[in-house]
Amino acid sequence: MIRVGLPYHLRNLAKADAEVQLQIGGPITQRTVLNALEARYPMLAGTIRDHVTQQRRAFLRFFACGEDWSHASPDALLPEKVATGEEPFLIIGAIAGG
C-alpha cells in the first residue's frame, strides 16, 4: 500500500483526505504512483502532469523520504520506505514569492 500526500487544492478537487492510499502492483515509481492516483481520482488527470507530455506541472514538487524527487526520472524506483508504505510520497505545491 502506497501512501500519497496531496496539497490542499488537489485534495479538494479529488474530495479526498490529505493522504490517500493506493494499491500498486509492480515497480513503485513516480509514473506508477501517478498513474494509480489518476486512475482512482480521474479529476486529477492533467493537474499534476501535462496530458500530452506527462511532464510534471510547474509549481508542483515531489518528495520522498525527505528528498526532492521532482527532477528524477519518472521511471526511477522510489525509496523502499515509500514502496512499503512506511513513508508517504508527497506532492507539494511549490511556494513562490519574494
C-alpha positions as CSV (number, residue, x, y, z in Angstrom):
1,M,0.0,0.0,0.0
2,I,1.5,3.3,-1.1
3,R,0.7,6.5,0.8
4,V,0.4,9.7,-1.2
5,G,0.2,13.2,0.4
6,L,-1.8,15.7,-1.6
7,P,-1.7,19.5,-1.4
8,Y,-4.8,21.3,-0.3
9,H,-6.1,22.3,-3.8
10,L,-5.7,18.8,-5.2
11,R,-7.3,17.1,-2.2
12,N,-10.3,19.5,-2.5
13,L,-10.6,18.7,-6.3
14,A,-10.4,15.0,-5.6
15,K,-12.7,15.3,-2.5
16,A,-10.0,13.2,-0.7
17,D,-8.2,13.4,2.6
18,A,-4.7,14.9,2.8
19,E,-3.3,11.4,2.4
20,V,-4.6,8.7,0.2
21,Q,-3.6,5.1,-0.1
22,L,-3.1,3.3,-3.3
23,Q,-2.5,-0.3,-4.2
24,I,0.1,-0.7,-6.9
25,G,1.4,-3.9,-8.4
26,G,4.9,-4.0,-9.9
27,P,7.7,-1.4,-9.5
28,I,7.0,1.7,-7.5
29,T,8.0,4.7,-9.5
30,Q,6.7,8.2,-9.8
31,R,4.9,7.1,-13.0
32,T,3.2,4.1,-11.5
33,V,2.1,6.1,-8.4
34,L,0.7,9.0,-10.5
35,N,-1.0,6.5,-12.9
36,A,-2.7,4.8,-10.0
37,L,-3.6,8.2,-8.4
38,E,-5.2,9.4,-11.7
39,A,-7.0,6.1,-12.2
40,R,-8.5,6.4,-8.7
41,Y,-9.2,10.1,-8.9
42,P,-9.7,10.9,-12.6
43,M,-10.4,14.5,-11.8
44,L,-6.7,14.9,-11.0
45,A,-5.6,13.9,-14.6
46,G,-3.9,16.8,-16.1
47,T,-3.5,18.7,-12.8
48,I,-0.2,17.0,-11.7
49,R,1.2,16.1,-15.2
50,D,0.6,17.5,-18.6
51,H,-1.9,15.4,-20.5
52,V,0.3,15.0,-23.6
53,T,3.9,15.2,-22.4
54,Q,3.3,13.6,-18.9
55,Q,5.8,16.2,-17.6
56,R,5.3,17.4,-14.0
57,R,3.3,20.7,-13.8
58,A,5.2,23.8,-12.8
59,F,4.6,24.7,-9.2
60,L,4.3,21.1,-8.0
61,R,7.1,19.2,-6.5
62,F,7.6,15.6,-5.5
63,F,9.2,14.5,-2.3
64,A,10.0,11.0,-0.9
65,C,11.9,10.3,2.4
66,G,12.8,14.0,2.8
67,E,14.4,14.2,-0.6
68,D,13.2,16.2,-3.7
69,W,12.4,13.8,-6.5
70,S,10.9,16.5,-8.8
71,H,13.7,16.2,-11.3
72,A,14.2,12.4,-11.0
73,S,13.3,10.1,-13.9
74,P,9.6,9.2,-13.6
75,D,10.7,5.6,-14.0
76,A,13.2,5.6,-11.2
77,L,12.4,3.3,-8.4
78,L,11.1,5.2,-5.3
79,P,12.8,4.5,-1.9
80,E,11.9,1.2,-0.2
81,K,10.2,3.1,2.7
82,V,7.8,4.6,0.2
83,A,7.2,1.3,-1.6
84,T,6.3,-0.4,1.7
85,G,4.1,2.5,2.9
86,E,6.3,3.4,5.8
87,E,6.8,6.9,4.3
88,P,4.4,8.8,2.0
89,F,5.2,10.1,-1.5
90,L,4.4,13.7,-1.2
91,I,3.1,16.0,-3.8
92,I,3.7,19.6,-2.7
93,G,2.6,22.9,-4.1
94,A,5.6,25.0,-4.7
95,I,5.9,28.2,-2.7
96,A,6.8,31.2,-4.7
97,G,7.2,34.8,-3.7
98,G,9.8,37.2,-2.6
